[in-house]
């Protein structure tokens, strides 16, 4: 399983606002549909794939650790 991240939604929104970026533009350069970005920022999608989180950080000119936290991997073994 690849890395998953949970976005720091308030921080991402703050950065987008402070840089006066359009959300459709951020979505396009992150490589996702604008609806996907909106769902991330509304908390309707709880995890983001690592490559998208990394690309979002690059688009926002932020460190990944500023905008997202890694999600712990689940161990689904039956005991």
C-alpha positions as CSV (number, residue, x, y, z in Angstrom):
1,X,0.0,0.0,0.0
2,X,1.3,3.4,-0.9
3,X,1.5,6.3,1.6
4,X,-1.7,8.0,2.6
5,X,-2.0,11.5,4.1
6,X,-4.6,13.5,5.9
7,X,-4.7,17.1,4.8
8,X,-4.5,19.9,7.3
9,X,-7.5,21.5,5.7
10,X,-7.4,24.8,7.6
11,X,-3.8,25.3,6.7
12,X,-4.3,24.4,3.0
13,X,-7.2,26.8,2.8
14,X,-5.1,29.5,4.5
15,X,-2.3,29.1,2.0
16,X,-4.6,29.1,-0.9
17,X,-6.2,32.3,0.4
18,X,-3.0,34.1,1.3
19,X,-1.5,33.4,-2.2
20,X,-4.8,34.4,-3.8
21,X,-4.9,31.1,-5.8
22,X,-8.0,29.8,-7.5
23,X,-9.0,26.4,-6.3
24,X,-9.6,25.1,-9.9
25,X,-6.0,26.1,-10.7
26,X,-4.6,24.4,-7.6
27,X,-6.6,21.2,-8.5
28,X,-5.4,21.3,-12.1
29,X,-1.7,21.6,-11.2
30,X,-2.1,19.0,-8.4
31,X,-3.4,16.6,-11.0
32,X,-6.9,16.1,-9.6
33,X,-10.4,17.2,-10.5
34,X,-11.6,20.4,-8.9
35,X,-14.4,18.4,-7.2
36,X,-11.8,16.2,-5.6
37,X,-9.9,19.1,-4.2
38,X,-13.2,20.6,-2.9
39,X,-14.1,17.3,-1.2
40,X,-10.6,17.1,0.4
41,X,-11.0,20.6,1.8
42,X,-14.5,19.9,3.0
43,X,-13.3,16.7,4.8
44,X,-15.6,14.5,2.6
45,X,-12.5,12.6,1.5
46,X,-10.4,11.7,4.5
47,X,-7.2,10.5,3.0
48,X,-5.0,11.7,0.0
49,X,-2.6,9.6,-1.9
50,X,1.0,10.4,-1.3
51,X,1.8,11.6,-4.8
52,X,-1.2,14.0,-4.7
53,X,-0.2,15.3,-1.3
54,X,3.4,15.9,-2.5
55,X,2.2,17.6,-5.7
56,X,-0.2,19.8,-3.7
57,X,2.6,20.9,-1.4
58,X,4.7,21.7,-4.4
59,X,1.9,23.8,-6.0
60,X,1.4,25.6,-2.7
61,X,5.1,26.1,-2.3
62,X,4.9,24.5,1.2
63,X,6.5,21.6,2.9
64,X,4.5,18.4,2.9
65,X,4.6,18.4,6.7
66,X,2.9,21.8,6.7
67,X,-0.1,20.7,4.9
68,X,-0.6,17.0,5.7
69,X,0.0,14.3,8.3
70,X,0.9,10.7,7.3
71,X,-1.9,8.2,8.1
72,X,-0.7,5.1,10.0
73,X,-0.9,1.9,8.1
74,X,-3.5,-0.6,9.2
75,X,-2.6,-4.1,10.0
76,X,-5.6,-6.2,8.8
77,X,-4.3,-9.6,10.0
78,X,-6.8,-11.9,11.7
79,X,-5.8,-13.0,15.1
